[in-house]
Amino acid sequence: MEPRRSILHLIGVNLIFRNVCAVLAAPVQEMQEPEVIRTLKLGNGVRIQDILEGEGKEAQEGDVVEFNYVCRRSNGYFVHSTVDQFSGESAPVVISLDDRQMIKGLKDVLIGMKAGGKRRALVPPSVGYISENLQPIPEEFGPRRSLLSHAKEPLVFEVQLLKVL
């Protein structure tokens, strides 16, 4: 009985040892970092994702810019857009990048963007529509009312910078 047990034990140990050696001898595959969209969080709470890097002139504070945007609530519900979803026609916003005319959060998103670029940003209410006079704001009653009724919650802006004028 004893020789039989030692033979079975020896065979089992050899099989395990052989498998361990095969695993250790296999070439190690190089790990590739997955494609992850990185977000930048600014000090005022705005979170920015670069979707497409532009190739034109970079927007600076005080510049006059032309851009399209889509505004959604943080839960994804549509609020307003400068691009018609059915016809594709756009009515871009032309505005100066200063704190007196436009919401601070959106200004921070546009500064540093290059013409042709696209960004997505989460704008907290503290740097959003703190006043009804801040731009961009829709001229039509329905979208304007919808936007201002959600001014006290975070808004998601998808912005495409068309030109730095």
Disulfide bonds with the S-S distance in Angstrom:
none
